[in-house]
Amino acid sequence: MTPSLQPLSGLHIVEGASFVAAPSAGLALAQLGADVIRVDPPGGGSDFLRWPLSPSGDSLFWTGLNKGKRSVTIDHRSDRGRELLLALATAPGEGAGIFLDNMVGRHRPSYEELRARREDVIHVHLQGRSDGSPAVDYTINAEVGVPQMTGPQSTEQPVNHVLPAWDLLSGMVAASGILAAVLHREREGQGAKLELALADVALAGVGTMGWLAEAELRGGPRARQGNHMYGSFGVDFETSDGRRLMVVALTEGQWRALREVTETGAVFAALERVLGADLNQESDRYRLRETIAAVLRPWFAQRDLGTVRGLLDRARVLWSPYLDMAEAARAARADKTSVAVEMDQPGIGSLLATGRPLRWDGDGAPPVPAPRLGEHTEAVLSDVLGLSPGEIGRLHDAGVIDAGGNAGHVPR
């Protein structure tokens, strides 16, 4: 990656975090050129061995979220280790003095402690709830109503989805908050204390979609829609060879393309006359979604996926096949424009990894391997804090730091 594609070069962020939300913020900033120093306890934090694992026992989760970062291991629960963490987080320099964490407990550095050492420090703290009580994506998702809106119409049970959407969204909010705080510091010379709660992000998310207001105005929750798209026409169909695909007609043009390729224009014109509807209107397509699906279903059932693919693509219908994760990986490998490419990860070997999704002047950035746990401990303590080899050796002997280990590896 050339320097022109690293717009955040010169920005130095210390990350004391685990799991998804805060590490995904650090990853996004590292992919734009920031120097992100991740601090873990010796032996790894609570997410160091998190599934999924490679055949060698390395955590694909840990390596995926820590690509392109530097790794330092410090026992911040010890007095000397905590002093080192505070010093790293408040290191001098125009682009330094930025601390991102989701730490808990009495050893967690506070903004007040950091500010006492560097007045313009930027501290971004992620937590479960704004009152400091714990929460994770799956518990928060349960209480904002999404599992009650997800799943088949026939079930009364909540249906969780596997994507930690609120974690990932929180990470992006945290990353944008850091950049806003850096800009504010450059303009005003002031630091910032930023706090972000996962629960607030989730509630803001469903509120922004209008779902909270809708529930109050209608006097109750929205009924499950199965695989139907809410408020427009979109649903899945099965082909003659047993494959399933999702078809969406958001716009009048997309609806016209779908109608023409399936040669159902006359049928829908008759339905419009009988039912007093105008299917060019998105609201009517949604209201009559079951009827529309019933008309279209035989067309898909009479053709295999290859035939359907060719016809829909030529007609410019909005659609995608359902792929399992293995199929998605094969498709990514076959796509020369994909952000997923082959990467050699030390300790694991060759694997499919994703680079920066944001394309700058048309160019993305390939993935950079994750570090070995503690790989950069000595270099960071020397370069950033000016510690001598003797001082670093004594810290190692005392168990305050650990400069060895493999990224994400399960001990045998």
C-alpha positions as CSV (number, residue, x, y, z in Angstrom):
1,M,0.0,0.0,0.0
2,T,1.5,3.3,-1.1
3,P,1.7,6.3,1.3
4,S,-1.0,8.1,-0.6
5,L,-3.4,5.3,0.4
6,Q,-2.7,5.8,4.1
7,P,-4.5,9.0,5.0
8,L,-4.2,8.4,8.7
9,S,-0.4,7.9,8.7
10,G,1.0,9.7,11.7
11,L,-2.0,8.9,13.9
12,H,-1.0,6.7,16.9
13,I,-3.8,4.9,18.8
14,V,-3.4,2.6,21.9
15,E,-6.1,0.0,22.0
16,G,-6.9,-1.8,25.2
17,A,-9.8,-3.8,24.1
18,S,-11.3,-7.3,23.5
19,F,-14.0,-9.0,21.5
20,V,-15.6,-7.1,18.5
21,A,-16.7,-3.5,19.0
22,A,-13.6,-1.6,20.0
23,P,-11.1,-3.9,18.1
24,S,-13.2,-3.4,14.9
25,A,-12.8,0.4,15.4
26,G,-9.0,0.0,15.7
27,L,-9.0,-2.3,12.7
28,A,-10.8,0.3,10.6
29,L,-8.3,3.0,11.6
30,A,-5.3,0.7,11.0
31,Q,-6.6,-0.1,7.5
32,L,-6.5,3.7,6.8
33,G,-2.9,3.9,7.9
34,A,-3.1,4.6,11.6
35,D,-0.5,3.0,13.9
36,V,-2.7,1.0,16.3
37,I,-0.9,-0.6,19.2
38,R,-3.0,-3.3,20.8
39,V,-2.3,-4.0,24.5
40,D,-3.1,-7.5,25.8
41,P,-2.2,-9.1,29.1
42,P,0.6,-11.7,29.0
43,G,-0.8,-14.9,27.6
44,G,-3.6,-13.1,25.8
45,G,-6.9,-11.5,26.8
46,S,-10.4,-13.0,27.0
47,D,-10.8,-13.1,23.3
48,F,-7.4,-14.5,22.4
49,L,-8.6,-18.0,21.9
50,R,-12.1,-17.2,20.7
51,W,-13.7,-19.4,18.0
52,P,-13.5,-19.9,15.1
53,L,-10.1,-21.7,15.3
54,S,-7.8,-22.8,12.5
55,P,-6.7,-26.5,12.4
56,S,-3.5,-25.5,14.2
57,G,-5.6,-24.1,17.1
58,D,-5.1,-20.4,16.3
59,S,-8.0,-18.0,16.7
60,L,-9.2,-16.8,13.3
61,F,-11.4,-14.4,15.2
62,W,-8.4,-12.8,16.9
63,T,-6.3,-12.6,13.8
64,G,-9.2,-11.2,11.7
65,L,-9.8,-8.3,14.1
66,N,-6.2,-7.4,14.7
67,K,-4.8,-7.4,11.1
68,G,-2.2,-4.6,10.6
69,K,-1.9,-3.7,14.3
70,R,1.1,-3.9,16.6
71,S,0.9,-6.2,19.6
72,V,2.2,-5.4,23.1
73,T,1.7,-7.5,26.1
74,I,1.6,-5.8,29.5
75,D,0.2,-6.9,32.8
76,H,-1.8,-3.7,33.5
77,R,-3.1,-5.2,36.7
78,S,0.3,-4.8,38.3
79,D,1.5,-1.3,39.4
80,R,4.4,-1.2,37.0
81,G,2.3,-2.5,34.1
82,R,-0.4,0.0,34.7
83,E,2.2,2.7,34.7
84,L,3.4,1.5,31.3
85,L,-0.1,1.5,29.9
86,L,-0.8,5.0,31.1
87,A,2.5,6.2,29.6
88,L,1.7,4.6,26.2
89,A,-1.8,6.1,26.1
90,T,-0.5,9.6,26.9
91,A,2.7,9.5,24.9
92,P,3.8,12.8,23.5
93,G,3.5,13.8,19.9
94,E,1.0,15.5,17.6
95,G,-0.8,12.3,16.5
96,A,-0.4,10.4,19.8
97,G,-2.3,10.6,23.0
98,I,-5.3,8.5,21.8
99,F,-6.6,5.7,23.9
100,L,-9.4,3.3,22.8
101,D,-10.7,0.8,25.4
102,N,-13.5,-1.4,26.7
103,M,-11.8,-2.3,29.9
104,V,-13.7,-2.9,33.1
105,G,-12.8,-3.0,36.8
106,R,-10.7,-0.9,39.1
107,H,-7.5,-1.3,37.0
108,R,-9.1,0.5,34.0
109,P,-7.5,3.8,33.3
110,S,-9.9,6.7,33.7
111,Y,-10.0,9.8,31.6
112,E,-9.1,11.9,34.6
113,E,-5.9,9.9,35.1
114,L,-5.0,10.2,31.4
115,R,-5.8,13.9,31.3
116,A,-3.6,14.5,34.3
117,R,-0.7,13.2,32.2
118,R,-1.6,14.8,28.9
119,E,-4.2,17.6,28.9
120,D,-5.3,17.1,25.3
121,V,-5.6,13.3,25.5
122,I,-8.5,11.6,23.6
123,H,-10.1,8.8,25.4
124,V,-12.8,6.6,23.8
125,H,-14.4,4.1,26.2
126,L,-16.9,1.5,25.0
127,Q,-19.2,-0.2,27.4
128,G,-22.3,-2.3,27.5
129,R,-24.6,0.3,28.9
130,S,-24.3,4.0,29.7
131,D,-24.6,3.3,33.4
132,G,-21.6,1.0,33.2
133,S,-23.5,-2.3,33.7
134,P,-22.5,-5.2,31.4
135,A,-24.1,-6.1,28.1
136,V,-23.1,-7.8,24.8
137,D,-24.5,-7.8,21.3
138,Y,-26.7,-10.8,21.8
139,T,-28.3,-9.6,25.1
140,I,-28.8,-6.1,23.7
141,N,-30.3,-7.4,20.5
142,A,-32.8,-9.3,22.5
143,E,-34.1,-6.2,24.2
144,V,-34.5,-3.9,21.2
145,G,-37.1,-6.2,19.5
146,V,-35.2,-7.5,16.6
147,P,-35.4,-11.3,17.3
148,Q,-39.2,-10.8,17.6
149,M,-39.2,-9.4,14.1
150,T,-36.9,-12.1,12.7
151,G,-37.8,-15.6,11.4
152,P,-40.8,-17.4,9.9
153,Q,-44.3,-16.1,10.4
154,S,-45.3,-19.5,11.9
155,T,-43.0,-19.2,15.0
156,E,-43.7,-17.4,18.2
157,Q,-40.2,-18.0,19.5
158,P,-37.5,-15.2,19.2
159,V,-35.0,-15.8,16.4
160,N,-31.4,-14.6,17.0
161,H,-29.2,-13.7,14.0
162,V,-25.6,-14.7,14.0
163,L,-24.1,-11.4,12.9
164,P,-23.0,-9.1,15.8
165,A,-24.4,-6.1,14.0
166,W,-24.5,-3.8,17.0
167,D,-20.9,-4.6,17.9
168,L,-19.7,-3.8,14.3
169,L,-21.8,-0.7,14.1
170,S,-20.5,0.5,17.5
171,G,-17.0,0.0,16.2
172,M,-17.6,2.3,13.3
173,V,-19.2,4.9,15.6
174,A,-16.2,4.7,17.8
175,A,-13.8,5.1,14.8
176,S,-15.7,8.2,13.6
177,G,-15.7,9.6,17.1
178,I,-11.9,9.3,17.3
179,L,-11.5,11.1,13.9
180,A,-13.9,13.8,15.1
181,A,-12.0,14.2,18.3
182,V,-8.7,14.4,16.4
183,L,-10.1,17.2,14.2
184,H,-11.4,19.0,17.2
185,R,-8.0,18.8,18.9
186,E,-6.3,20.2,15.9
187,R,-8.7,23.1,15.7
188,E,-9.2,23.9,19.4
189,G,-6.2,22.3,21.1
190,Q,-8.5,20.3,23.4
191,G,-8.8,16.6,24.2
192,A,-12.0,14.7,24.5
193,K,-13.7,12.2,26.8
194,L,-15.9,10.0,24.6
195,E,-18.2,7.3,26.0
196,L,-20.1,4.9,23.8
197,A,-22.6,2.3,25.0
198,L,-23.6,-0.7,22.9
199,A,-27.2,-0.4,24.2
200,D,-27.3,3.2,23.0
201,V,-26.0,2.3,19.5
202,A,-28.6,-0.5,19.2
203,L,-31.5,1.7,20.4
204,A,-30.4,4.6,18.1
205,G,-30.2,2.0,15.3
206,V,-33.8,0.8,15.6
207,G,-35.0,4.3,16.3
208,T,-33.3,5.7,13.2
209,M,-35.1,3.0,11.1
210,G,-38.4,4.3,12.5
211,W,-39.2,1.1,14.2
212,L,-39.7,2.5,17.7
213,A,-42.1,5.2,16.5
214,E,-43.9,2.6,14.3
215,A,-44.5,0.4,17.3
216,E,-46.0,3.2,19.4
217,L,-48.1,4.6,16.6
218,R,-49.6,1.2,15.6
219,G,-50.0,0.3,19.3
220,G,-48.0,-2.9,19.1
221,P,-45.0,-4.7,17.5
222,R,-44.8,-5.4,13.8
223,A,-45.7,-9.0,12.8
224,R,-43.0,-11.2,11.4
225,Q,-42.7,-11.1,7.7
226,G,-40.7,-14.3,7.1
227,N,-38.3,-13.6,4.2
228,H,-40.5,-10.8,2.8
229,M,-38.9,-7.4,2.6
230,Y,-40.7,-4.9,4.8
231,G,-42.5,-2.1,3.0
232,S,-41.6,-3.1,-0.5
233,F,-41.5,-6.3,-2.6
234,G,-38.7,-8.7,-2.0
235,V,-38.8,-12.4,-1.2
236,D,-37.0,-15.7,-1.9
237,F,-37.8,-18.2,-4.6
238,E,-36.7,-21.8,-5.3
239,T,-35.5,-23.0,-8.6
240,S,-36.0,-26.4,-10.2
241,D,-32.6,-27.6,-9.0
242,G,-33.4,-26.8,-5.4
243,R,-31.4,-23.5,-5.2
244,R,-32.9,-20.4,-3.5
245,L,-32.5,-16.8,-4.5
246,M,-33.6,-13.4,-3.2
247,V,-35.4,-11.1,-5.6
248,V,-36.1,-7.4,-4.8
249,A,-38.1,-4.8,-6.6
250,L,-37.7,-1.5,-4.8
251,T,-38.1,0.8,-7.7
252,E,-40.6,1.0,-10.6
253,G,-37.8,0.2,-13.0
254,Q,-36.9,-2.9,-11.0
255,W,-40.5,-4.0,-10.9
256,R,-40.9,-3.5,-14.6
257,A,-37.7,-5.6,-15.3
258,L,-39.0,-8.4,-13.1
259,R,-42.4,-8.4,-14.7
260,E,-41.0,-8.4,-18.2
261,V,-38.5,-11.2,-17.7
262,T,-41.1,-13.5,-16.2
263,E,-43.6,-12.5,-18.9
264,T,-46.3,-11.8,-16.2
265,G,-47.2,-8.3,-17.3
266,A,-50.7,-9.3,-18.5
267,V,-51.4,-11.2,-15.3
268,F,-50.5,-8.3,-13.1
269,A,-52.4,-5.8,-15.2
270,A,-55.5,-7.9,-14.7
271,L,-54.8,-8.2,-11.0
272,E,-54.5,-4.4,-10.8
273,R,-57.9,-4.0,-12.4
274,V,-59.6,-6.5,-10.2
275,L,-58.0,-5.4,-6.9
276,G,-57.9,-1.7,-7.6
277,A,-54.2,-1.5,-7.2
278,D,-51.2,0.1,-8.9
279,L,-48.3,-2.2,-8.6
280,N,-46.0,0.6,-9.8
281,Q,-46.4,1.9,-6.3
282,E,-44.1,0.4,-3.7
283,S,-46.9,0.3,-1.0
284,D,-49.2,-1.7,-3.2
285,R,-46.4,-4.2,-4.1
286,Y,-45.9,-4.6,-0.4
287,R,-49.6,-5.0,0.4
288,L,-50.0,-7.6,-2.3
289,R,-46.7,-9.3,-1.7
290,E,-48.1,-12.8,-1.2
291,T,-50.2,-12.6,-4.3
292,I,-47.2,-11.4,-6.4
293,A,-45.0,-14.1,-5.0
294,A,-47.6,-16.8,-5.9
295,V,-47.8,-15.5,-9.5
296,L,-44.0,-15.5,-9.9
297,R,-43.2,-18.7,-8.0
298,P,-44.0,-21.2,-10.9
299,W,-41.6,-19.3,-13.3
300,F,-38.7,-19.9,-10.9
301,A,-39.7,-23.4,-10.1
302,Q,-39.6,-24.4,-13.8
303,R,-36.0,-23.3,-14.4
304,D,-32.6,-24.2,-12.9
305,L,-30.4,-21.6,-11.3
306,G,-28.1,-21.3,-14.3
307,T,-31.0,-20.4,-16.6
308,V,-32.5,-18.0,-14.0
309,R,-29.2,-16.3,-13.5
310,G,-28.7,-15.6,-17.2
311,L,-32.3,-14.3,-17.7
312,L,-32.3,-12.1,-14.6
313,D,-28.9,-10.6,-15.2
314,R,-29.7,-9.7,-18.8
315,A,-33.0,-8.1,-17.7
316,R,-31.1,-6.2,-14.9
317,V,-33.3,-7.6,-12.1
318,L,-32.1,-7.0,-8.6
319,W,-31.3,-10.4,-7.1
320,S,-28.8,-12.7,-5.4
321,P,-28.5,-16.4,-4.9
322,Y,-28.3,-17.7,-1.3
323,L,-24.8,-19.0,-0.6
324,D,-23.5,-20.8,2.4
325,M,-20.2,-19.5,3.9
326,A,-18.1,-22.0,2.0
327,E,-19.7,-20.9,-1.3
328,A,-19.3,-17.3,-0.3
329,A,-15.6,-17.9,0.2
330,R,-15.3,-19.6,-3.2
331,A,-17.1,-16.7,-4.9
332,A,-14.8,-14.2,-3.2
333,R,-11.8,-16.0,-4.5
334,A,-13.2,-16.0,-8.0
335,D,-14.0,-12.3,-7.9
336,K,-10.9,-10.3,-9.0
337,T,-12.4,-7.1,-7.4
338,S,-13.1,-8.7,-4.0
339,V,-11.7,-7.3,-0.8
340,A,-11.0,-10.9,0.2
341,V,-7.6,-12.2,-1.0
342,E,-5.0,-14.8,-0.1
343,M,-2.8,-13.8,2.9
344,D,0.0,-15.5,4.7
345,Q,-0.7,-15.4,8.4
346,P,2.2,-16.3,10.6
347,G,1.4,-19.3,12.7
348,I,-1.5,-20.3,10.5
349,G,-0.3,-20.2,6.9
350,S,-2.2,-19.2,3.8
351,L,-5.8,-18.1,4.4
352,L,-8.5,-16.0,2.8
353,A,-8.6,-12.6,4.5
354,T,-10.3,-9.3,3.9
355,G,-8.6,-6.0,3.3
356,R,-9.9,-2.4,3.6
357,P,-13.5,-2.2,2.2
358,L,-13.2,1.6,1.6
359,R,-11.7,2.3,-1.8
360,W,-9.6,5.4,-1.9
361,D,-9.3,6.9,-5.4
362,G,-10.6,3.6,-6.7
363,D,-8.1,1.5,-4.8
364,G,-8.6,-0.7,-1.8
365,A,-5.8,-2.0,0.4
366,P,-4.9,-5.7,0.9
367,P,-5.0,-7.3,4.3
368,V,-2.0,-7.0,6.5
369,P,-1.3,-10.0,8.7
370,A,-2.1,-9.9,12.4
371,P,0.9,-9.8,14.7
372,R,2.0,-12.5,17.0
373,L,0.9,-11.9,20.5
374,G,3.4,-9.5,22.1
375,E,5.5,-9.3,18.9
376,H,6.1,-5.6,19.2
377,T,6.4,-5.2,23.0
378,E,10.1,-4.5,23.1
379,A,10.1,-2.2,20.1
380,V,7.2,-0.1,21.3
381,L,8.5,0.2,24.8
382,S,11.9,1.3,23.4
383,D,10.7,3.6,20.6
384,V,7.6,5.2,22.3
385,L,8.8,5.2,26.0
386,G,12.5,5.2,25.5
387,L,13.1,2.2,27.8
388,S,16.6,0.7,27.6
389,P,17.2,-3.0,26.9
390,G,18.1,-3.5,30.6
391,E,14.8,-1.9,31.8
392,I,12.8,-4.0,29.3
393,G,14.7,-7.2,30.5
394,R,13.8,-6.5,34.1
395,L,10.2,-5.9,33.2
396,H,10.2,-9.3,31.4
397,D,11.8,-11.1,34.3
398,A,9.2,-9.6,36.7
399,G,6.4,-10.9,34.5
400,V,5.1,-7.4,33.7
401,I,5.6,-7.9,30.0
402,D,5.9,-10.8,27.6
403,A,7.5,-10.4,24.2
404,G,6.7,-13.9,22.8
405,G,3.9,-16.1,21.7
406,N,1.9,-16.9,18.5
407,A,-1.2,-15.0,17.5
408,G,-4.3,-16.8,18.7
409,H,-2.6,-20.1,19.4
410,V,-4.2,-22.7,21.7
411,P,-1.6,-24.1,24.1
412,R,-1.0,-27.8,23.7
